[in-house]
Amino acid sequence: MEKIEILLIEDNLNDAEMTIRALKKNNLANNIIHLKDGVSALDFIFCTGEYSRKDPKNKPKLILLDLKMPKVNGIEVLRKIKADESTNTIPVVVLTSSKEDPDIRICYDLGVNSYIVKPVEFEKFTTAICEIGLYWLILNEYIPKAQVTKNSA
């Protein structure tokens, strides 16, 4: 399996399609996986369930995470990603419609890298997604956890 650059965890198909379209428009969606709920996301990230045969070294470069999802919500997904030593360095950007203070505070307490409220207007939404992709995939320097551990020993 090719290296996954973006893991999009979003239950709203319209939002997911707009996100993918915006990333493709700027050539940032070469290797993107879209999952629709928190259970699938956790299985994918931790190589369990239907993804138990996935190579655990094949971690996404960026996770775009919605908060309001069925089965397991985004806050719980974030909590598990940031609590695990093998995944806690993966940049996670919450991309949600929630402007609720408790959600924002909880996400930052858990270690989210960025919290973005989805713009309602299509053009603003597209621009925001492009800027997220450009920053986290092109500008940001990222060293996967395994390399950090190996090189610092």
Rosetta blueprint (number, residue, H / E / L):
1 M L
2 E L
3 K L
4 I L
5 E L
6 I E
7 L E
8 L E
9 I E
10 E L
11 D L
12 N L
13 L H
14 N H
15 D H
16 A H
17 E H
18 M H
19 T H
20 I H
21 R H
22 A H
23 L H
24 K H
25 K H
26 N L
27 N L
28 L L
29 A L
30 N L
31 N L
32 I E
33 I E
34 H E
35 L E
36 K L
37 D L
38 G H
39 V H
40 S H
41 A H
42 L H
43 D H
44 F H
45 I H
46 F H
47 C L
48 T L
49 G H
50 E H
51 Y H
52 S L
53 R L
54 K L
55 D L
56 P L
57 K L
58 N L
59 K L
60 P L
61 K L
62 L E
63 I E
64 L E
65 L E
66 D L
67 L L
68 K L
69 M L
70 P L
71 K L
72 V L
73 N L
74 G H
75 I H
76 E H
77 V H
78 L H
79 R H
80 K H
81 I H
82 K H
83 A H
84 D L
85 E L
86 S L
87 T L
88 N L
89 T L
90 I L
91 P L
92 V E
93 V E
94 V E
95 L E
96 T E
97 S L
98 S L
99 K L
100 E L
101 D H
102 P H
103 D H
104 I H
105 R H
106 I H
107 C H
108 Y H
109 D H
110 L H
111 G L
112 V L
113 N L
114 S E
115 Y E
116 I E
117 V E
118 K L
119 P L
120 V L
121 E L
122 F H
123 E H
124 K H
125 F H
126 T H
127 T H
128 A H
129 I H
130 C H
131 E H
132 I H
133 G H
134 L H
135 Y H
136 W H
137 L H
138 I H
139 L H
140 N L
141 E L
142 Y L
143 I L
144 P L
145 K H
146 A H
147 Q H
148 V H
149 T H
150 K H
151 N H
152 S H
153 A L
